[in-house]
Amino acid sequence: MPSITATESRSCSSRMGGGPAGWRGCGSAWLLALAVAAAGCGGGGSGSPAAPSTPAPTPPPAPLSLRTDVSDPAGDALRRALLPVSPDLVSARLETSGGNLRLSARFTPSTFDVRTTIVAFYLDTDFNPSTGVSGVNDALDDAAILGLDYVIIVDLTAPGSGAVFHCPGRSSNTCRILNRPTATAVADGVDLTVSLSLLGNDDGRLAFKLVTWGLVPTGATFTETEELDYMPDVGLPAGRLE
C-alpha cells in the first residue's frame, strides 16, 4: 500500500466494551497511514585529522517467529432472540513471522456469518494491565488481567468497517485509527495480517483476548448486540504470544 502522509486523526468517543458501534462510526471515512522518511548521512572531507573511530551500529535483531493457540468451549455464546445465530468463538491462533502478526479466529461451525458477525482482538503489547484501555467491557471485567494497548476490529459486514486502533490512555477516547486491515473470510472464521511496525515496532510478544458481537436486523439497518462471547473467557488468564 502506498504511503500516505498523516494529515488527520479522529478520536473514538465510545468504550469498546459498549460494543463496536462507536468504533465503526468513528472516522469511517478516514485512513491514518504513517509516512516513512529516510535520511542520509554525509562523509567527512579528506585532509582533516583522523576522527576517533566509531563502532558500527548493532543491527536490529531478526524478527521473532512465535505462535500460540487459545480455545474456548463450544456453545457458551450468549443468545439473543432477534439474532438468528450467535457467533460462538472456539479457537484462535496468533503467530509472527517476517515482521508481521497473523491473526486467525474460528467459530463453532455454522455460527460465523460475515453479514452479522464482528470480532475484535484486544492486544496488550507490554503485558501491563495498568496501561491502555482498562478492562474488556463497561463493567471493567479483566481490568487486572489486560490493558488494551491496541484493538483490531474485524468487521466484514460493510466495506472499510474494520480498523486497527492505538489506545495510549486508560479511556477509549484516546484511541485512534492507525489503519484499516484487509481480513479474509474462511470456513468458520477470519484471517488477517498486520505489520508489527504498526503496533509500535512491537517484537511480537503480547497478551490478548478476543470478543465478538452480532448485528441484529432492524428494518433497513442493523443494531449491534452487547458482547456475546469472549476468548479466553472473562476471569481467565489472557492468551500469551511469547
Residue pairs with C-beta under 8 A, 6 or more apart in sequence:
1 33
3 33
3 34
3 35
3 36
4 31
4 33
4 35
5 33
5 35
6 32
6 33
6 34
6 35
8 30
8 32
9 27
9 30
9 32
9 176
9 177
10 26
10 27
10 30
10 176
10 177
11 26
11 173
11 174
11 175
11 176
12 22
12 23
12 26
12 27
12 165
12 172
12 173
12 175
12 176
12 177
13 22
13 26
13 172
13 173
14 21
14 22
14 23
14 26
14 172
15 22
15 133
15 137
15 138
15 171
15 172
16 22
16 23
16 120
16 122
16 133
16 136
16 137
16 148
16 151
16 172
16 175
17 135
17 136
17 137
17 138
17 139
17 140
17 227
18 137
18 138
19 213
19 224
19 225
19 226
19 227
20 118
20 120
20 153
20 155
20 213
20 224
21 224
22 172
23 151
23 153
23 163
23 165
24 153
24 155
24 158
24 161
26 177
27 163
27 176
27 177
28 160
28 161
30 177
31 177
31 179
31 180
32 176
32 177
32 178
32 179
33 179
34 178
44 51
63 96
63 97
63 98
63 99
63 196
63 204
64 96
64 203
64 204
64 205
65 95
65 96
65 97
66 94
66 95
66 96
66 204
66 205
66 241
66 242
67 93
67 94
67 95
67 96
67 241
68 93
68 94
68 95
68 239
68 240
68 241
68 242
69 91
69 92
69 93
70 91
70 92
70 210
70 231
70 232
70 239
71 90
71 91
71 231
72 89
72 90
72 91
72 229
72 230
72 231
72 232
72 233
73 90
74 88
74 90
74 108
75 88
75 108
76 88
76 229
76 233
77 86
77 87
77 88
77 89
77 108
77 111
77 212
77 228
77 229
78 86
78 225
78 226
78 227
78 228
78 229
79 86
80 86
80 214
80 216
80 225
80 228
82 216
82 217
83 116
83 214
83 215
83 216
83 225
84 113
84 116
85 110
85 111
85 113
85 116
86 111
86 214
86 228
86 229
87 107
87 111
87 112
87 113
87 116
87 117
87 119
87 212
87 213
87 214
87 228
87 229
88 107
88 108
88 111
88 229
89 105
89 106
89 107
89 119
89 210
89 212
89 229
89 230
89 231
90 106
90 107
90 108
90 231
91 105
91 106
91 231
92 103
92 104
92 105
92 106
92 121
92 210
92 231
92 239
93 102
93 103
93 104
94 101
94 102
94 103
94 104
94 121
94 206
94 208
94 239
94 241
95 101
95 102
95 241
96 102
96 196
96 204
96 241
99 195
99 196
99 197
100 193
100 194
100 195
100 196
101 193
101 194
101 195
101 196
101 199
101 204
102 191
102 192
102 193
103 121
103 152
103 191
103 192
103 193
103 194
104 189
104 190
104 191
105 119
105 121
105 154
105 189
105 190
105 210
105 212
106 112
106 188
106 189
107 117
107 188
107 189
107 212
108 188
109 188
110 188
111 188
112 188
112 189
112 190
114 156
114 157
114 185
115 157
115 215
116 157
116 214
116 215
116 216
116 222
117 156
117 157
117 212
117 213
117 214
117 215
118 153
118 154
118 155
118 157
118 212
118 213
118 214
118 215
118 224
119 153
119 154
119 190
119 210
119 211
119 212
119 213
120 151
120 152
120 153
120 154
120 210
120 211
120 212
121 151
121 152
121 154
121 208
121 209
121 210
122 136
122 146
122 148
122 151
122 208
122 209
122 210
122 211
123 148
123 149
123 150
123 151
123 152
123 199
123 206
123 207
123 208
124 132
124 146
124 147
124 148
124 149
124 206
124 207
124 208
124 238
125 149
125 150
125 199
125 200
125 202
125 205
125 206
126 132
126 147
126 149
127 205
127 206
127 207
127 240
128 147
129 143
129 144
129 145
129 146
129 147
130 147
131 147
131 149
132 147
132 148
132 149
132 150
132 167
132 168
132 169
132 170
133 147
133 148
133 151
133 167
133 169
133 170
133 171
133 172
133 174
133 175
134 140
134 143
134 147
134 148
134 170
135 141
135 142
135 143
135 146
136 142
136 146
136 148
136 209
136 211
136 227
136 230
136 234
137 211
137 227
137 234
141 234
141 235
142 209
142 234
142 235
142 238
145 207
145 237
145 238
146 207
146 208
146 209
146 238
148 167
149 166
149 167
149 168
149 199
149 200
150 164
150 165
150 166
150 167
150 199
150 200
151 164
151 165
151 167
151 175
152 162
152 163
152 164
152 165
152 181
152 192
152 194
153 161
153 162
153 163
153 164
153 165
154 162
154 181
154 183
154 190
154 192
155 161
155 162
156 162
156 183
156 185
156 190
157 215
157 222
160 180
162 180
162 181
162 183
162 192
163 177
163 178
163 179
163 180
163 181
164 177
164 178
164 179
164 180
164 181
164 194
164 198
165 175
165 176
165 177
165 178
166 175
166 176
166 178
166 200
167 174
167 175
168 174
178 198
179 194
179 198
181 192
181 193
181 194
182 192
183 190
183 191
183 192
184 190
184 191
184 192
196 202
196 203
196 204
199 206
204 241
205 241
205 242
206 240
206 241
206 242
207 238
207 239
207 240
207 241
208 238
208 239
208 240
208 241
209 230
209 231
209 232
209 238
209 239
210 230
210 231
211 227
211 229
211 230
211 231
212 227
212 228
212 229
213 224
213 225
213 226
213 227
213 228
214 224
214 225
214 228
215 222
215 223
215 224
215 225
216 222
216 223
216 224
216 225
231 239
232 238
232 239
